[in-house]
Amino acid sequence: MLDWDDLRHFLAIAREGSLSAAARNLGVQQSTMGRRLSGLEERAGAKLLQRTPRGYVLTPAGEAILGNVERIESEAMAIERVITGKDIRLEGTIRVTSVETLAAEILTPMFHAFQQAYPGISLEVVTDSRNLSLTQREAEVALRLSRPTQQELAARRVTDFAVGIYAAQSYLDQHGMPDLSVGAPGHRRILVQEELMQVPDMQWFQSLSWGADIVLRSNSRFTHVSATVEGMGLACLARFLGDSRPLVRLDPPAPPPLREIWMVVHQDIRHMPRIRAFTEFLTAALKQRAKQLNPG
């Protein structure tokens, strides 16, 4: 009978394309990955992965079993979630994911207060613009800026935050006040990368500043803040970022959108005591900061 642990190593190599990347993903030595793959292929009696100059690629036998192994992985994770969901201890680790600006500016004081109230629970915070998978246990709790669509996830909208258009006084002294009613021609602006432009605040900013030159693109909103403070151009920032910096908030001709903050957990673990304690604590804390997030 094939060992699930061997299959898990096979799956990691198939996804990553190299032993070193797969080893980092699983937190093991590279030599362990090679031994696991060799042992699996020996027991299976077939070559599953072929080493090429581009890395490891699936052989026909490997392609034939890939879907089956992914289904085994899904079931193993489901079993793990059911088991961990029965854990009644108010101790352990909670892995939380959020966008960096929200985590650094708003959530960190809440994390501190939570850890003081529940000293047996430690937090692992992953800031990422990607939506980490709660189904695959990349995180246990997510603070997201849009509602998830997966049925296996439990989500509740906890609050909103406002955005605005900002510029440094030094920029306005040099370039004048932009006319946002006609696209701010003759001005300069700071944006995210093209593939990230579909978010509501960027769409709104684009509709008001389409005539301005793009001087910087970055996926880091903290980079947007720094560039704006330096006087590089106009930027659309969350009010909790822009209002606390030495910047001028402009008066736009169209009202800005509100960005939503959603608390998301997997259905299987949402009633676990430490997860429930954390989500309820954070939900209450965010609602108490509603005025800062959306000053009106």
C-alpha positions in Angstrom: 0.0 0.0 0.0 1.3 3.5 -0.9 2.1 5.8 2.0 0.2 9.2 2.0 3.3 10.9 3.2 5.2 9.7 0.1 2.3 10.9 -2.0 2.4 14.3 -0.3 6.0 14.7 -1.2 5.3 13.6 -4.8 2.6 16.3 -5.0 4.9 19.0 -3.7 7.6 18.2 -6.3 5.0 18.1 -9.1 3.7 21.5 -8.0 7.0 23.2 -7.3 9.1 21.6 -10.1 12.2 21.1 -8.0 13.3 19.2 -4.9 14.6 22.3 -3.1 11.4 24.3 -3.5 9.3 21.3 -2.5 11.5 20.8 0.5 11.0 24.4 1.6 7.3 24.1 1.1 7.1 21.0 3.4 9.8 22.1 5.8 12.1 19.1 5.2 15.6 18.5 3.8 16.1 18.3 0.1 17.6 14.9 0.5 14.4 13.7 2.2 12.4 14.7 -0.9 14.6 12.7 -3.2 14.4 9.6 -0.9 10.6 9.9 -0.6 10.2 10.2 -4.4 12.5 7.2 -5.1 10.8 5.1 -2.5 7.3 5.9 -3.9 8.4 5.1 -7.5 10.0 1.9 -6.4 6.8 0.7 -4.6 4.6 1.9 -7.4 6.8 0.2 -10.1 6.6 3.3 -12.3 8.5 6.5 -13.0 6.2 9.4 -11.9 8.4 12.4 -12.3 11.1 13.0 -14.9 14.0 15.4 -14.2 14.6 17.8 -17.1 16.7 21.0 -17.5 13.5 22.9 -16.7 12.9 20.9 -13.5 10.8 18.0 -12.6 7.8 17.3 -14.9 5.1 14.6 -14.7 5.5 11.4 -16.7 2.3 9.9 -18.2 2.1 7.7 -15.1 2.4 10.8 -12.9 -0.2 12.6 -14.8 -2.6 9.7 -14.5 -2.5 9.7 -10.7 -2.2 13.5 -10.1 -5.9 14.0 -9.8 -6.3 11.0 -7.4 -3.5 12.3 -5.2 -5.0 15.8 -5.1 -8.3 14.2 -4.0 -6.5 12.3 -1.2 -4.9 15.5 -0.1 -8.3 17.2 0.0 -9.8 14.4 2.1 -6.7 14.3 4.5 -7.1 18.1 5.1 -10.8 17.7 5.7 -10.1 15.0 8.3 -7.5 17.3 9.9 -10.0 20.2 10.1 -12.6 18.0 11.7 -10.2 16.7 14.3 -8.7 20.2 15.1 -12.2 21.6 15.1 -12.9 19.4 18.2 -9.9 21.0 20.0 -11.4 22.7 23.1 -8.2 24.2 24.4 -7.8 28.0 24.6 -4.1 27.6 23.7 -2.1 26.9 20.6 -1.4 28.9 17.5 -3.7 30.7 15.1 -2.4 31.5 11.6 -4.0 34.8 10.4 -3.7 36.4 7.0 -4.5 40.0 6.0 -3.2 42.7 3.7 -0.1 44.3 5.1 -1.5 47.9 5.7 -4.5 46.7 7.7 -2.3 44.3 9.7 0.3 46.9 10.5 -1.8 50.0 11.1 -5.0 48.6 12.6 -4.8 45.0 13.6 -1.5 44.8 15.5 -2.8 46.6 18.6 -5.8 44.3 18.6 -3.5 41.3 18.3 -1.6 42.6 21.3 -4.7 43.0 23.4 -6.0 39.6 22.4 -2.7 37.9 23.4 -2.8 39.6 26.7 -6.4 38.3 27.3 -5.5 34.8 26.0 -1.8 34.3 26.9 -1.9 30.6 25.9 -2.7 31.5 22.3 0.1 32.7 19.9 -0.5 34.3 16.6 1.2 33.8 13.3 0.4 36.6 11.0 1.0 36.3 7.2 0.6 39.5 5.2 -0.1 38.8 1.6 -2.0 40.5 -1.3 -3.0 37.0 -2.4 -5.9 35.2 -0.8 -4.3 32.3 1.0 -6.3 29.1 1.0 -8.2 28.4 4.2 -9.2 25.0 2.7 -5.6 23.9 2.3 -4.7 25.3 5.8 -2.4 28.1 4.5 -4.2 30.1 7.1 -7.0 29.6 9.7 -8.5 33.1 9.8 -8.5 35.6 7.1 -9.3 39.3 7.1 -10.3 40.0 3.4 -11.4 43.0 1.5 -14.1 41.2 -0.4 -16.6 38.4 0.3 -15.3 34.9 -0.5 -17.4 32.8 -2.8 -16.5 29.3 -1.6 -19.4 27.5 0.1 -17.1 25.8 2.7 -16.0 29.2 4.1 -17.9 31.1 6.8 -17.7 34.9 6.3 -19.1 37.9 8.0 -18.7 41.6 7.1 -17.3 43.2 10.2 -16.8 46.8 9.1 -15.8 49.1 6.3 -13.0 51.6 5.7 -12.9 54.8 3.6 -10.4 55.9 1.0 -9.4 59.3 -0.3 -7.1 61.0 -2.8 -3.9 62.5 -1.3 -1.0 64.6 -2.2 1.9 66.2 -0.4 1.8 70.0 0.0 5.2 70.2 -1.8 3.6 68.4 -4.8 0.6 70.8 -4.8 3.0 73.8 -4.5 4.8 72.6 -7.6 2.0 71.3 -9.7 -1.1 73.1 -8.5 -4.4 71.6 -7.4 -5.6 68.9 -9.9 -8.9 69.2 -11.6 -10.3 65.8 -10.9 -13.6 66.5 -12.8 -11.7 66.3 -16.1 -9.1 63.6 -15.3 -6.4 65.7 -13.6 -4.4 66.4 -16.8 -0.9 67.7 -16.3 -0.5 65.8 -13.0 1.2 62.7 -11.9 -0.2 59.6 -10.1 0.7 56.5 -8.3 -1.0 53.2 -9.0 -1.0 49.5 -8.3 0.1 47.0 -11.1 -2.3 46.6 -14.0 -3.5 43.2 -12.8 -4.6 44.7 -9.4 -6.5 47.7 -10.9 -9.9 46.0 -10.6 -10.4 46.7 -6.9 -13.1 49.4 -6.2 -10.8 52.1 -4.9 -8.4 51.9 -7.9 -11.3 51.9 -10.3 -12.7 55.1 -8.7 -9.3 56.7 -8.7 -8.8 55.8 -12.3 -12.1 57.4 -13.2 -11.0 60.7 -11.7 -7.3 60.8 -12.7 -7.2 59.1 -16.1 -5.5 62.2 -17.6 -2.6 62.2 -15.2 0.8 60.6 -16.0 1.6 57.3 -14.2 5.0 57.8 -12.4 5.0 54.7 -10.2 3.2 51.4 -9.9 3.6 49.2 -6.8 1.7 46.3 -5.2 2.8 47.8 -1.8 0.4 50.4 -0.4 3.1 51.4 2.1 5.2 52.3 -1.0 2.3 54.4 -2.2 2.3 56.3 1.1 6.0 56.9 1.1 6.0 58.0 -2.6 3.1 60.4 -1.9 4.8 61.9 1.2 7.9 62.4 -1.0 5.8 64.4 -3.5 5.9 62.0 -6.4 2.3 62.4 -7.3 -1.4 61.8 -6.4 -2.4 58.6 -4.7 -5.6 56.9 -3.5 -5.0 55.7 0.1 -7.1 54.3 2.9 -8.1 57.1 5.2 -6.4 55.2 8.1 -3.2 55.6 6.2 -3.5 59.0 4.6 -5.1 60.9 7.4 -2.2 60.0 9.8 0.5 61.3 7.4 1.6 64.8 6.5 -0.6 64.9 3.4 -3.5 66.9 1.9 -6.7 65.0 1.3 -8.3 66.4 -1.9 -12.0 67.0 -2.4 -13.1 64.7 -5.2 -16.2 65.4 -7.5 -17.5 61.8 -6.9 -17.9 60.1 -3.5 -15.3 57.4 -2.8 -16.3 53.8 -2.4 -16.1 52.0 0.9 -13.9 49.0 1.1 -15.4 46.1 3.1 -13.5 44.0 5.7 -14.6 40.4 6.0 -13.8 37.9 8.7 -13.4 34.5 7.1 -12.8 31.0 8.6 -13.4 27.5 7.3 -16.7 26.0 8.4 -15.0 23.0 9.9 -13.1 25.0 12.5 -15.2 28.1 13.2 -16.5 26.7 16.4 -13.1 25.7 17.8 -12.8 27.6 21.1 -9.6 29.4 20.3 -10.7 30.3 16.8 -14.1 31.5 18.1 -12.5 33.5 20.9 -10.2 35.2 18.3 -12.8 36.0 15.7 -15.3 37.4 18.3 -12.5 39.5 20.0 -11.3 40.9 16.7 -14.8 41.6 15.4 -15.6 43.6 18.5 -12.3 45.5 18.3 -12.8 46.4 14.7 -16.3 47.7 15.3 -14.9 49.9 18.1 -12.5 51.4 15.6 -15.2 52.0 13.0 -14.9 55.8 13.3 -11.2 55.7 12.6 -11.7 53.4 9.6 -14.5 55.4 8.2 -14.4 58.9 9.5 -17.3 60.0 7.3 
